């Protein structure tokens, strides 16, 4: 027989994973100020294998509009620059032989709106994922009733599942509001 508490914990974990994925995705969206996470997807050819940029260099943000990349090996300057140019970052690297700099350009009003729409789209995907986890939980509870779980326990578990769902959707809304504020701040 299915344990309602265990089922609720599994559903909550799926919902939390959706929220965590959204947080990570929003971190990769450039909001007009320097954020080292926009380089997380950049892979560099290092001695024949493709490795993340942060494994071959130190990445810092000396100010709000600049990302500084200091390779640990001088021979990595060209591969790092090529990887950044080939990536979806969309910023041309500048090198002085010691440090590679990425100057983050200020966003236009139109680009800010586009980024907000992109964030909302990602948020909607997270909400759909949360709803799917709730639906799967409710389906499993209904099957558990057929296996012998009392209907009272099923209704209570369903109400608890709805509360968990509402809490996770609220987290998504808060993340989206914070990111929209960050993007729209000039």
C-alpha angles and dihedrals in degrees: 000000000000118000108225093209092054091046091051091049091051092049092047090051091052090049092048090051088055090052092047090050090051091050090052093046093050089050090061094054110098111234101185097273130084114277121168090210092075085073096052092098094050113109122195128205102239115177093329100317131089111240133171114270092242090062094062100037148024112254120201140161108227090180140000094273103039138070115196121204117192112187116216090218120047091216089066096070096093096043091048093049091047092049092051092047092048093047129086092252091102097208125116112231121229119207131194097180093262105052136016111223129200113199109207107219119221113258123247119232091251092051090049090055091048091051091049090052090049090051091049090051090052089047092052090052089052091050091050089051090050091049090050090053089051092048092049090050092051091049091051090049091052090051089049090056088058088051092054108278112142116251091233091058090046092052092047091049090048090053090049090049090053090052091051089048092051092049093051093046088051089054089052091050091050092050091050093048092050092048092047089052090049092050096045094047108103 
